[in-house]
Every structure is written in structure tokens, then in C-alpha cells.
Amino acid sequence: MLGGIAVRRLLAGSALIHCETQASAETLREALLKAYATNPTITAQRAQQRATDENVPIARASGLPSVNASAGYTEYLLTASNNFVSPGRQATASANVSVPIYTGGLVRNSVAAAKTRVDGGRAQLRGTESDLFTNVVAAYMDVIRDEAIVGLNTQNVRVLDVNLQASRDRFQVGDLTRTDVAQSEARLALARAQLQSAQAQLITSRETYVRLVGTPAGILETPPTLPHLPGNPQLAVETALQNNPFLLAAAKESDATRYDIGVARANRLPRLSAVGGPSYYNYLGSYNTSGSGTTNAGTAAQAGLSLSVPLFQGGRPAAQVRQAEALRGRAIENVTATERNVIAQARSAYAVWRSSEQVIQSSETAVNANKLSLEGVRAENSVGTRTILDILNAEQELLNSQVTLVTARRDAYVAGFALLAAMGEAEARDLGLDGGVLYDPVANYNRVHHRIGDFGGDGEPAPVATRTVQSPAQDAVVRRPQDELLDSPVDRTPNLTTGAASPNRQ
């Protein structure tokens, strides 16, 4: 199993080596850092987590004292003719304080549910990180793979073009037939079509890279090897069931729904509050106080208890309880569904990784064997024992094995990283992305969860993720040097190119 420290040291050390050897090249670690800082998917999830944090002070507010003030002014336009003491106008002001004493568990359960969902949101944020990094790794490897395939197809077109020219020359001197020339022409046309398709795929992969990372892909360094992956799928599954962030988030949501049921049940229980406050009135000199002993203004204060006992609410509390219980049932089933997905992802990623590693070994053998075969077929063709079609087929077999090799390399690396993600070991802290301050969701929670002020805010949000409209349209120019194993130089010696060793030329 690949631990976070091992991955962190691996990527950090690899980045240092790569920076020393080729300063202009971009490493996988650098691509992950850019995506971590500027990708809109992860910045939006961070904003969502900050919104989730606010549910805690919102829930707690229902259990805190509330203070209300009111004022009024009344002008009595018409009074009874037999009422000689009615005031002509009146101004009033009052304040009321209400302190919840008993809410039937509503506040306690609401706060507990909010806190549990905060924990679940943090796990969800971890999952978003690992998903983003998996996508970046896939995009990174796609560009490397497609650059190699474009290079191979370009090389193949060049080789087949040489073959066609040689075939035409030999046709002119009678060594080959029109059929041989036609076969060479057809294979060259097909190779050019394959090259165009490969170039289009490379452009697509580069645009995907820009979408995820935020900047165009330059010369991409070969990524570091992923060591210490699990030795069997069962070990991968056991680790995933303990650490997978999406499974942890689903479990937290299931826990929160238990408190939601308590909130629903509280709606049918009594509520007790302590209430009180001062009041003031003023008749503004319009009240006739002669002989009455009263004044035009006065104050008062009151205090007491307020008890509310629900007797009948039309069945709404029972419906809310049943609804909360049903939602809890859904959350429980979602945990099982997420667990199934995690198990399947871990096992399938392990299987793809292992099979791709075996394909790499077989493909390397096939590439070397096809190189020898091609050289032999060319030599035999020069003396008349092999046809042009044999050469064309050998060229195609070599190309196919090379494409299979670069594809298997990509699949193995992406599957290995996806396996780490399923095991919960492909997040920012695991990968050692310490090029800047890592985002800490706990810091925002600590900042807001005890706030009780009614005024204030964080201001109008400013964009965090970078736009890519300024990025140029991507092209299919291969900037990365070709792997030596994928290079298949063409033997252009006179004997092989012109057929000078052919028996009918002797």
C-alpha cells in the first residue's frame, strides 16, 4: 500500500530532479499544483463547504436569546362624543426579550445534524480533490500518449513515403509490378489518414489538459513511478473501505439524518421560553389629565414565562417524522451503494493496473521483435524473397505494437493513480503539494461557528479559478522527444532502397 509520506517524497523528489535536468519542462506535480489552486471544480466545492459551515451558527441561533424592539405612532382622528379623556395621539415603544428554555430537542438535534454534515462536507471536499487529481493525471498521460502516437504515425508516414518512392523507382527498372506500387500508395494514404486522426486526438487531449490545469501543456516530463501499490485487490479494498472520502461522506450524511428525525419529532413537543421587556407610552400632551391624577407619559416592564403546547397541527408533525425516517432510509441505502462503487473501483483499478503492467512487458518484447522482423523482411525483399506487401505488413505490425505499448503505459499509470484515489491516498496532503498554503476547511469553520452577530459578511465573492479564454487553440505539434524504444529508423542503404541486391539486377 502506498502511504501518503511515500507519495509525497516521491513527487517532491521527482520534481526536484526534473527541475534540475530540464527547467522548461512541466512535471506532473506542477500540473497538480496548478489544478489545485485554480480549477473551478475544487474552488466551487470549497465555497460549498463554507456555506455548509454556516449551517451550524444558523441552527444554534434557534437556541439563543432574541431581542426585538418596536415603536408606533397613532393619531386618533375621531373619538366618541361622550369620551372626554381620550387622547388625540399616542406614541409607543417597547422591547421584548425571549430566552428559549425548552424546545423539545429541536436545537440540540439541529446543531448535531449541522456539525455532522460539516464533517461530511470535508470528506466530500477530499473526494473532489482526489477526483480532480485523477482527472489531471489522466489528462497528463493522455497528452504524453497522444504525442507519442502522433510521433509514431508521423514516423510511419515518412517510412511509407520512402517505401513508395523506392517502389516507383524499382517499378521503372522492372523489379516490381504496378500492384506493388498500388499497395504502397494505398498503405501511405491510410497512414496519412491515421496521422490526421491521431493529431485531432492530441489536440483534444491538450484542450482537456487546459480545461483541468488552466494552462497549455508544454513539454511534459515522464511522471514518477508509483511505488508500493497493494499486492492484491483485497488489501486495496480494505484500505478503501477505511479511507475512501466518498464513503466517509455518505456515512456522515447517514448519521446526520438520525438527528433530522429528532428535529421532526420536536415539532410536536411543548416549548417553554422566558419573556420580558420594558415598554413606554406618550400621549404627546393630547391627554386631558386634569383631576385624573394621570400623566401623558409612562413606562412599564414585564417578565414571565411563555409555554406553547401543540394540540393539533393537521398531521404535519407526523408527516415530517415519516419523511425524515424515509430520508434516513435513503441515506442508509446510499452508504451501501457507495460502498459497492468503492469496492468495484478499487478492484477494477487494480485489475487494469496489473493487466496493463503485463501488457507493457509483452509490448516491449513485441516492439523489439517487430523491429528485427522488419529489418529482416526488408533485407529479404532486396534479394527477391519477400514482397512489398510483406514490408508493408511488417511496418504496420511494428506501428501497432508501439501504439499498444504507449497506450498500456498510459493505462497502467492512470489505473495505478485511480487505485490510490479509491484507497483515499490521492489528495493534496498525500501528494505533498506544498508549493503554497494548502486549503484548510477547518479554519473557516473555526472562524464562523461561534459567531452570533446579526451584522457582517465576507463581502462580494471574487473569482478564484482562472479562465482559459486567453489560452491559444491547441495544435498537434509534438514537442516531447521520442522514446528510444519507439524509434524505428529506416534503413536507407542503396541495397535495401533501390533493390540493387535483387537477382534480376545482377
N, C-alpha and C positions, 0 to 999 in steps of 0.2 A: 504494500500500500504506500502510495506517495504522500508523505506528510507535507504540511504547509511549509515547514522550515526547509525541507529538501527542495521544493519547487522554488521557494524564494531565493535560496542560494544559487540554484541552477540558472534562473533567469537573470539574476543580478550579475553573476559571473560571466554568463554568456554575453550580456550587453556590454560589459567592460572589455571583453576580448574583441568583440565585433567593432566597438568604437575605436580601439587601437589599430585594428587592421584595415578598416575601411570607413573613414569618418563620414563619407557621403551616403553610406548605405543605411537603410532603416531596419531596425531589429523588431522582432515580434513584441518585445517588451515595450518599445517605444510606441508601437501601434496600439497596444492595450492601454497605455497611459493616456494617449490622445482620446481614445474612445471613452475611458473612464471619466475624463474631465469634461468632454464636450458633446457626448452623444445624447440626443434629446430623449431617448427612451429611459435612460437611467436618471437624467436630471428631472424628468417628469415624475418618475417614481419617488424620487426624494421629496419633491413637492407634495405628492400624495401622502407620504409618511408624515410630513409636517402637519398636514391637515388632520391626519389621524391622531396625532399627538394632542390636538386641541379638543378632542372629544373628552379627555379626562377633566380639564377645568370646566367644560360645559356640563358634564354630569355632576361634578362636585358642587356646582353653583346652586343646584336644587336643594342642597342641604345647608346652605349658608344663609345668614340673616339677609333680609331685603328691606330696603328703606324707600318709601315713596313720599313725595310731597305734592300737595295740591293747593290751588288757590282759585278763588272765584269772585266775581262781582255781579251783583244783581240790582237792577233798577226796577222799583215797583211802580209801574205806570198807572195802575188802577187799584184802589183799595175800597173796602166796604165803607159805606157812608156812616155806619154806626160804630166803626172801629176808630177810636181817637188816639190810639197808641201805636198803630202800625208805622214802622219806619218807611222812609221813602227810598232808601237804598241800603245796600249791605255789601261789605267786603269780608271774605273769609279766607283763612289759610290753615292748613293742617299738615301734620307729618305722621306717618304710620310706620312702625317697625314690626316686622313679623319674623319670628325665630322658629324654624321647624324643630319640633321636639321628637315627633314620631311620624314616619312616613310609610310604615309597613314594609321597610326593606327596600324601597324604591331607589333611594340614593346610594345605599351600600352596594346593591347589585348593579346599578348603572355604572358606578365608578369601577367596580371589579371587571365588568364587561369591557369598558373602555380601555383599561390597563392591559387586559388580555389581548385585545385587538392591536394595541400598540406593539406588544411583543410579536404578534403575528405579522404585523406590517414590517417589522425589522427583518423577519425571516423572508418575507416576500421581497424585500429590497435586496437581500443576499441572493435570492434566486434570480432576480433581474440582472444582477451583476454577473452571475455565472452564465446565464443565457447569453448576455451581451458578449462576454469574453469568448464563449464557444462560437458565436457567430463571427466574431473578429478573426479568431483562429482559422475558421473555415474560409473566410474571405481571403485572408493572408495566403493560405495554402492554395486556394483556387487560383490566385494570380500567379504564384510560382508554378503550379501545374500547367496552366494555360500558356504561360510564357514558354515553358519547355515544349509543349505540344506545337505551338507556333514555330518555334525554332526547329523542331524535328520535321514539320511539314515543309518549311522553307528549304531545309536541307534536302528533303526528298524531292522537291520540285527541281532544285538545282541538279541533283543527281540524274533525275529522269530527263532533264533537258540535255545533259551531256550524252545520255544514252541515245536520245532521239537524234542528236547531231551525228553521233557515231554510226547509228543505224542508217541514216541517209547517206553518209559517206560510203559505207560498205555496200549499200544498195547500188550506188553509182558504179562501183567496180565489180558488181556481180556476186558479192559474198552473201547478200541477204535478199529476200524477196519483198515484194510490196506488202505482203501480210505482216512481215516483221516490222516494217516501218509503221503500218497502221496500228499494230499493237502498242508500239512505243508512243505514238501520238495519243491514243486513247488513254493510256495509263498516265501520261503527263497532264492531259486535260482533267482527269479525275483528281489527280494530286493537287492541281491548282484550285479546284472546287473545294477540296478538303482544307486547303490552306485558308481560303476565304472564310469557311465556316469556323475554323479554329481562331482566326483573327477576330471574328464577330464575338465569339465566346470570351476571348481575352478582354475585349472592350467591356462586355457585360460584367465580367468579374472585377475589372478595375472600377467600374461605376459602383458596384456593390461595396467595394472597399471604401470608396469616397463616402458613400452613404453611411457606413458604420463608423469609420475612423474620423471623417471630416476633412481629410486632405488626400490628394492623389498619392498613389503608391509609387515610390521611387524604385531604387534598386533594393530589393528585399533580400536580406540575409537568410541563409538557411537556418531554420529555427533550432533551438537546442533540443536534445533528446529528452524525452520524458522517462525518467528512470523510476524504478521501484513501483511499477504498476502491479495491481494484485495478481497473484499467481493462479487464481481460479475464480470463476464467477460467483461462487458462494461467498467468498471473502468480500468481493465488491458489493454484493447485495447487503451483507451485514453492516458494512460501513455506511452504505447509502441509507439504510433504514434508521440509522442513528443520526446522520448529519445532513441529509438532503434538506435544503431550505424550504422547498415547496411542501414537503411532507410535514415539516415542523409548523409551517404557516397554516396548513389545513387542520392540524391538531389544535393549534391555538384558537382558530375560529370555532372549532367544535366545543372547546372549553368555554368560549365566550357565550355561546348560545345557552349554556346552562344558566348563566346569570340573567340572560334575557327572559327566561321563564320566570325567575324571581321578580323581575321588573313588571311583567304582565300580571302576576298574582297580586302585586302590591296595589294595583288599581281597584281592588275590591276590599281593601282593608281600611280601617279608620286612620285619620290623620289629625295630629294634635300640634298646635302652634301656640306660642306665646306672642301676644299682640299688644300694642300700646303706642302712645304718642301724644304730643301736645296739639292744641287747636287754638285759633284766635279768631275773634269776630270784631267787626267795627261797622256801626251804622252810619258813620260819616256825618254825625250831627243831625241826622234826619229823624231820630227817635225822640219823642216828647217824654222827657224824664221828670217833668215837674210833678212833685208829690208822689212819685212811684218808688223813689229810692234806688233806681237802677241807673246805669251809665250807658253811654253809647259804644263802649268797647269793653272787651273782656277776654280772658284766657281760660283754658281748661286743659286737663290732662287725664288720660285714661290708660288703664292697663288691665290685662286679663288673659284668658285662655280661649282658644278657638278650637272646637272639636268638630270634625266633619266625618260623619258615618254614612257611607254609601248604603242605601237600602235597595234600590232598583235602578239599573242603568240600561235597561233594554237588552241585556245579554251581551253587551260589548266586552266586559272583562273576561267572561268565559271564552268568547271568540278569540280574544287576544292571547289567552293562555294556550288554547288549542293551536293557534297559529305559531306561537313561539315553540311549542313542542314539535310541530311539524317541521319547522325550520331547523330545529336541533337534529331531528331525524335525517334531514337532508345533509347537514354538516357531517354527521357521523358517516353517512354513505360516501360523502366526498373524501373523507380520510381514507376509506378503503379504496376508492377509485384512484386517488393519488398514490397510494402505496403500490397498487398494481402497476401504475405507469412508471414509478421509480424502479421497481423490480425489473420490468421489461426493458427500460432504458439501460440499466446497468448491465443486464445480461446481453442485450443486443450490441451495446457498445463494446463489451468485452469480446464478443464473437467476431465483430467486424475488425476490431483491432488485431486479434490473433490471426484471423484469416488473411488480413492484409499484410501482416508481417511475413506469413508464409508465401504469399503471392510475390512479395518483394524478392525473397530469396530465389524463387523459381524464375521470376522475370529477369533477374540479373544473370542467371545461368542461360536463359533463353537468348538474351541480348548478345552475350559473348559467343554463344554457339551460332547465332544467325549472322554475326559478323564474319566468322570463319566460313560459314556456308556461302555467304555472298561472295567472298573473295574466291572461294573455290569454284563457284558457278561461273564467275567472270573469267577465270583462268581457263576453265574447260570450254567456255564459249569461244575463246580466242583460237582454240585449236579445232573447233567444229564439233565438239561432243555435247554441247549444250545449246539450246535455242535462246533467242531473245526473250521469249515468254518465260523461260526458266529464270533469267536475270530479273525480269520484272516481278515475278512472284517472290524471289528471294529478297528484293528490295522491300516489297510490301510486308513480308513476314518480319523483317528487321524493324520496320516502322511500327508495326502492330505491337511487337514485344517491347519496344521503347515506350510507346504510349501506355501500355499496360503497366510498365514499371513506374512511370511518373504518377499515374493515377493511383496505384497501390500505395506509393509513398504518401500521397496526399490523404488517402482514406485512412491509412494507419495512424497518422498524426492526429487527424481530426477526431477519429474514433477514440484514440487514447485520451485526448483532452475532454471529449464528451463523457468518457468514463469518469474522469476526475470530477467533472461538474455534477454527474449523478451521485457521486460519493460525497458531495459537499466540500470539495477541496479545490475549487477553481474560482475563488473570489479574490477581491483585491488584496486582502491581508495574506492570503495563502500564496499569492503570486509575487509578493514583495514589491508592489507598485508604490514605492516610497519616493518617487520623484517629486512629490509635493505632499501637502497635508491630505490624508485620506478623509473622506466624508464620514462623520460620526453622527448617526441619528440620535444617539443618547444625549448629545449636547443640546439639541433643540428641545427635547423632552424636558430636560432639567431646567431649561430656561423658561418654559411656559406652564408646566403642570401645576404650579402653586400660585400663579397669578390670579388676583381677584379684582383688579381694577376694571372699571367699565369703559375706560377710555384708553386709546392707544392702538397700535397696529405696527406692522412691519413695513408699511409703505407699498407703493405700486411695484409689483414684481418686474424685474428686468430680465430679459432673455439671458440664459446661461449657455445653452447649446449654440454652437456656431452653425451658420448657414453655409451651404455649399454652392450657392448660385454663382459665386465668383470662381469656382473651380472650372478649369477648361474641360472641354469634352475630351474624353479619354481616347487614346489611339491604340494601335496594335503593334507598336514598335517594341521589340524585345531589347531590354537594356541589361538584363541579367546574363552573365556569362554562362555558357552551356556546360553542363556536367560532362566530364571526360568520358564517362561510361556511355553517355548518349551521343557522343560524337562518332560519326561513321564516315571517315574521309574516303573520298572516291579515288581509286587507283586509276590515274590517267596516263599510265605509261603507254608508249606507242603500241606495244603488242596487244594490250587489252582494249585500247580505244579504237584503233584502226583495224584490228583483226589481222595484223601483219604476220601473226604466227599461224593463221589458218592454212590448212593443207593446200587449198586452191590458190594461195598467194605465193606458194613456194616455187 
